[in-house]
Amino acid sequence: MNQEQADAYDREAGIIAAAILPSLPVEARTYIESVLDIGDPAFAVDLVLQDAIEFNLVIPAGIRDHIDAFLKVLPDTAPDGDRIRQWTEQVKFQVAA
């Protein structure tokens, strides 16, 4: 992964987390923030999407573009990639007006 891809990886993970974290319970939010702090964006995105499904959240429609951008720069060997793709298909997105 080159520097541009690494920057996009971190940036998109941050955008995804920032859009969803405020709607999560404090315990889940704190744990995911700690995962971000230790530098594991893929695991953080995995967790935040999984929690969005578990807590039946409706995610802003525009976040789908950020998830897709994140998946484009996610290394093929990343163990979280398949789960993130699975959660993306299951999460509820707002319908654009």
N, C-alpha and C positions, 0 to 999 in steps of 0.2 A: 504494500500500500504506500503510495507516495504521499507527500505532505498535503497536497490538495485534497486527496481522498480522505486522509486522516482528519483534516479540518472539517470536511463535510460530515464525516462519521460522527465526530463529537458534536458539531453544530446541530445536526438533525436529531440526534438522541436528546439533546438539551431541549429542543423545541417540542418534541413529542412528550417528554416528561413534564415540561412546564405547562402544557395544555391539559394534562390529565391529573397530575399530582394534587392540585388544590381540591379536587373532588373526592380524593381518597381519605379514608380514616387516618388519623395521626400515626398509628403504628405502622401501617403500610407505607405511608409517605416517608416516615423517618427511615425505614429500612431501605427503601429505594434511593433516597438521597444519599445514604451511606454507600450504596453500591456505586452510585455516580461519583462520589468523592474518592473512592479507591481506584477509579478509572476503568470501569467495566460497562461501557455504554450498551453493549448488546444485551447483557444480562438485565440491565435496568429497563431497557425497552421491552424485553420479554416479560419482566415482572409487571410493569405498568399496564401493558395490554392485557395480561392475564387478570390483573386486579380489576381493570375496567369491565371485563366480562363478568367476573365474580360478583362485583357490586352493581351490575346492571346499568352501567353508565352509558350515556349517549355522548359520543365524541364529536367535536366540531368537524364538519365535512372536510375542511381544508387540511386537516392533520393527515388524511389519507395520502396526500401528495408528499408529505414529509416522511411518512413511513415508507412509501415507495422509493424515495430518494435515499433513505437510510439503507434499505435493502440492496440498492444498486452498489453501494460502497462497502457493504458488509462482506468480508472475505468468505469465499465459498466454503472454507473449512470451519467457519464459526459454528460451534455446536448449537447456538441459540437461533440460527437462521431459520431452520424448519419450524420451530415453535413460533417464532415471530410471524412467519407466513401463515401458519395455522390460526393464530390469535387474530391476525388482521382480517381473515375471512369470517371470523365469529363475532368480532366486536361490532357494536351498533354505532353507525355514523349518522349524524344529523343529515336530513335531506336538504340540499341547497335550495334556497328560495328562488 
